[in-house]
Amino acid sequence: MNLLETIHELPKIEKIKVMEFLWDELTFSNDTYSSPKWHKNALLETEKRMLEGKEKAIDWNKAKQMLRNDIS
């Protein structure tokens, strides 16, 4: 059984403990992380499309539902 399968089988309270552990590891780490260059470029391109009226913002809950429907 791999790690993700093991986590999947855990009771909810244990999953929460794993989640909190991972969150602490990621947020309190002394490691620094720089966004890749492509990410900045993607944000600039999105901003440009928004300013040109070619793209619009949507509600996060609606976006999640759209993504779930597309993947399912």
MDAnalysis code that builds the backbone (N, CA, C; Angstrom):
import MDAnalysis as mda
import numpy as np

u = mda.Universe.empty(216, n_residues=72, atom_resindex=np.repeat(np.arange(72), 3), trajectory=True)
u.add_TopologyAttr("name", ["N", "CA", "C"] * 72)
u.add_TopologyAttr("resid", np.arange(1, 73))
u.add_TopologyAttr("resname", ["MET", "ASN", "LEU", "LEU", "GLU", "THR", "ILE", "HIS", "GLU", "LEU", "PRO", "LYS", "ILE", "GLU", "LYS", "ILE", "LYS", "VAL", "MET", "GLU", "PHE", "LEU", "TRP", "ASP", "GLU", "LEU", "THR", "PHE", "SER", "ASN", "ASP", "THR", "TYR", "SER", "SER", "PRO", "LYS", "TRP", "HIS", "LYS", "ASN", "ALA", "LEU", "LEU", "GLU", "THR", "GLU", "LYS", "ARG", "MET", "LEU", "GLU", "GLY", "LYS", "GLU", "LYS", "ALA", "ILE", "ASP", "TRP", "ASN", "LYS", "ALA", "LYS", "GLN", "MET", "LEU", "ARG", "ASN", "ASP", "ILE", "SER"])
u.atoms.positions = np.array([
    [0.852, -1.175, 0.000],
    [0.000, 0.000, 0.000],
    [0.900, 1.241, 0.000],
    [0.602, 2.178, -0.886],
    [1.421, 3.388, -0.926],
    [0.909, 4.405, 0.093],
    [1.643, 5.479, 0.249],
    [1.341, 6.484, 1.262],
    [-0.053, 7.081, 1.090],
    [-0.425, 7.441, -0.136],
    [-1.734, 8.053, -0.360],
    [-2.872, 7.085, -0.043],
    [-2.699, 5.836, -0.390],
    [-3.717, 4.832, -0.045],
    [-3.827, 4.681, 1.463],
    [-2.681, 4.708, 2.147],
    [-2.676, 4.603, 3.608],
    [-3.433, 5.769, 4.226],
    [-3.162, 6.978, 3.743],
    [-3.847, 8.163, 4.258],
    [-5.347, 8.068, 3.969],
    [-5.685, 7.596, 2.791],
    [-7.093, 7.458, 2.413],
    [-7.850, 6.556, 3.389],
    [-7.181, 5.543, 3.899],
    [-7.813, 4.581, 4.802],
    [-7.911, 5.071, 6.246],
    [-7.256, 6.175, 6.575],
    [-7.263, 6.669, 7.952],
    [-8.622, 7.230, 8.344],
    [-8.931, 7.178, 9.631],
    [-10.139, 7.873, 10.106],
    [-9.968, 9.380, 9.934],
    [-11.067, 10.104, 9.888],
    [-11.045, 11.548, 9.630],
    [-10.117, 12.292, 10.586],
    [-10.159, 11.969, 11.878],
    [-9.318, 12.687, 12.844],
    [-7.833, 12.487, 12.546],
    [-7.459, 11.300, 12.105],
    [-6.057, 11.045, 11.742],
    [-5.678, 11.785, 10.463],
    [-6.600, 11.890, 9.528],
    [-6.343, 12.657, 8.303],
    [-6.106, 14.130, 8.650],
    [-6.880, 14.640, 9.590],
    [-6.703, 16.029, 10.021],
    [-5.331, 16.212, 10.650],
    [-4.902, 15.250, 11.444],
    [-3.564, 15.331, 12.055],
    [-2.474, 15.334, 10.981],
    [-2.629, 14.499, 9.966],
    [-1.659, 14.459, 8.859],
    [-1.659, 15.801, 8.133],
    [-2.855, 16.331, 7.884],
    [-2.972, 17.615, 7.197],
    [-2.296, 18.727, 8.003],
    [-2.540, 18.764, 9.306],
    [-1.930, 19.792, 10.152],
    [-0.414, 19.643, 10.188],
    [0.070, 18.415, 10.241],
    [1.509, 18.176, 10.227],
    [2.124, 18.704, 8.927],
    [1.502, 18.361, 7.799],
    [2.020, 18.819, 6.508],
    [1.964, 20.336, 6.391],
    [0.871, 20.933, 6.855],
    [0.749, 22.393, 6.805],
    [1.866, 23.042, 7.615],
    [2.104, 22.542, 8.818],
    [3.187, 23.076, 9.652],
    [4.533, 22.919, 8.963],
    [4.754, 21.770, 8.362],
    [6.014, 21.528, 7.656],
    [6.211, 22.519, 6.516],
    [5.153, 22.802, 5.809],
    [5.252, 23.704, 4.654],
    [5.329, 25.165, 5.041],
    [4.624, 25.566, 6.092],
    [4.560, 26.982, 6.427],
    [5.639, 27.446, 7.377],
    [6.158, 26.556, 8.189],
    [7.152, 26.971, 9.176],
    [8.562, 26.537, 8.804],
    [8.713, 26.062, 7.610],
    [10.023, 25.644, 7.123],
    [10.875, 26.873, 6.837],
    [12.160, 26.754, 7.058],
    [13.087, 27.848, 6.758],
    [13.440, 27.905, 5.279],
    [12.997, 26.908, 4.544],
    [13.272, 26.888, 3.112],
    [12.528, 28.042, 2.438],
    [13.167, 28.623, 1.475],
    [12.488, 29.660, 0.706],
    [12.070, 29.061, -0.629],
    [11.009, 29.582, -1.138],
    [10.504, 29.100, -2.415],
    [10.204, 30.296, -3.299],
    [10.734, 30.257, -4.472],
    [10.460, 31.310, -5.444],
    [9.558, 30.740, -6.519],
    [8.553, 31.509, -6.876],
    [7.684, 31.077, -7.962],
    [8.499, 30.990, -9.245],
    [8.187, 30.014, -10.080],
    [8.902, 29.914, -11.355],
    [8.550, 31.081, -12.276],
    [9.427, 31.358, -13.211],
    [9.239, 32.482, -14.126],
    [7.943, 32.346, -14.921],
    [7.597, 31.130, -15.312],
    [6.388, 30.927, -16.108],
    [5.151, 31.379, -15.336],
    [5.179, 31.266, -14.004],
    [4.014, 31.652, -13.209],
    [3.786, 33.165, -13.295],
    [4.855, 33.926, -13.174],
    [4.739, 35.387, -13.298],
    [4.212, 35.749, -14.679],
    [4.741, 35.085, -15.698],
    [4.288, 35.352, -17.066],
    [2.815, 35.008, -17.243],
    [2.375, 33.908, -16.651],
    [0.974, 33.508, -16.743],
    [0.072, 34.533, -16.054],
    [0.495, 35.031, -14.911],
    [-0.289, 36.048, -14.207],
    [-0.375, 37.340, -15.017],
    [0.735, 37.741, -15.614],
    [0.733, 38.953, -16.443],
    [-0.184, 38.795, -17.658],
    [-0.163, 37.618, -18.263],
    [-1.016, 37.357, -19.422],
    [-2.493, 37.371, -19.024],
    [-2.801, 36.791, -17.879],
    [-4.183, 36.806, -17.393],
    [-4.634, 38.231, -17.110],
    [-3.777, 39.014, -16.474],
    [-4.101, 40.417, -16.194],
    [-4.370, 41.175, -17.495],
    [-3.559, 40.925, -18.494],
    [-3.730, 41.579, -19.790],
    [-5.082, 41.222, -20.400],
    [-5.448, 39.932, -20.362],
    [-6.734, 39.509, -20.902],
    [-7.896, 40.124, -20.122],
    [-7.730, 40.258, -18.822],
    [-8.776, 40.881, -17.995],
    [-8.957, 42.349, -18.397],
    [-7.848, 43.064, -18.546],
    [-7.913, 44.482, -18.916],
    [-8.508, 44.682, -20.302],
    [-8.291, 43.719, -21.195],
    [-8.828, 43.795, -22.557],
    [-10.269, 43.305, -22.630],
    [-10.799, 42.819, -21.514],
    [-12.168, 42.317, -21.499],
    [-12.321, 40.940, -22.104],
    [-11.226, 40.240, -22.305],
    [-11.259, 38.905, -22.907],
    [-11.424, 37.801, -21.864],
    [-11.359, 38.173, -20.615],
    [-11.478, 37.212, -19.529],
    [-12.122, 37.914, -18.352],
    [-12.879, 37.152, -17.565],
    [-13.498, 37.747, -16.393],
    [-13.338, 36.812, -15.204],
    [-13.397, 37.396, -14.024],
    [-13.286, 36.624, -12.795],
    [-14.614, 35.925, -12.524],
    [-14.524, 34.739, -11.922],
    [-15.734, 34.032, -11.510],
    [-15.586, 33.623, -10.053],
    [-16.714, 33.372, -9.430],
    [-16.752, 32.947, -8.042],
    [-15.971, 31.644, -7.866],
    [-15.204, 31.560, -6.777],
    [-14.359, 30.389, -6.538],
    [-15.193, 29.111, -6.450],
    [-16.331, 29.154, -5.781],
    [-17.167, 27.955, -5.679],
    [-17.663, 27.510, -7.050],
    [-18.011, 28.471, -7.903],
    [-18.434, 28.143, -9.263],
    [-17.264, 27.537, -10.052],
    [-16.083, 28.090, -9.878],
    [-14.903, 27.566, -10.578],
    [-14.617, 26.129, -10.162],
    [-14.699, 25.857, -8.859],
    [-14.464, 24.488, -8.378],
    [-15.485, 23.528, -8.979],
    [-16.738, 23.950, -9.011],
    [-17.782, 23.091, -9.575],
    [-17.533, 22.831, -11.056],
    [-17.128, 23.861, -11.791],
    [-16.817, 23.709, -13.202],
    [-15.668, 22.722, -13.405],
    [-14.644, 22.834, -12.583],
    [-13.508, 21.920, -12.683],
    [-13.912, 20.496, -12.356],
    [-14.720, 20.334, -11.317],
    [-15.174, 18.987, -10.941],
    [-16.008, 18.367, -12.059],
    [-16.856, 19.154, -12.672],
    [-17.695, 18.642, -13.752],
    [-16.860, 18.269, -14.966],
    [-15.807, 19.021, -15.235],
    [-14.930, 18.764, -16.368],
    [-14.109, 17.502, -16.165],
    [-13.692, 17.253, -14.927],
    [-12.826, 16.107, -14.619],
    [-13.646, 14.826, -14.526],
    [-14.855, 14.928, -14.007],
    [-15.688, 13.743, -13.778],
    [-16.134, 13.111, -15.073],
])
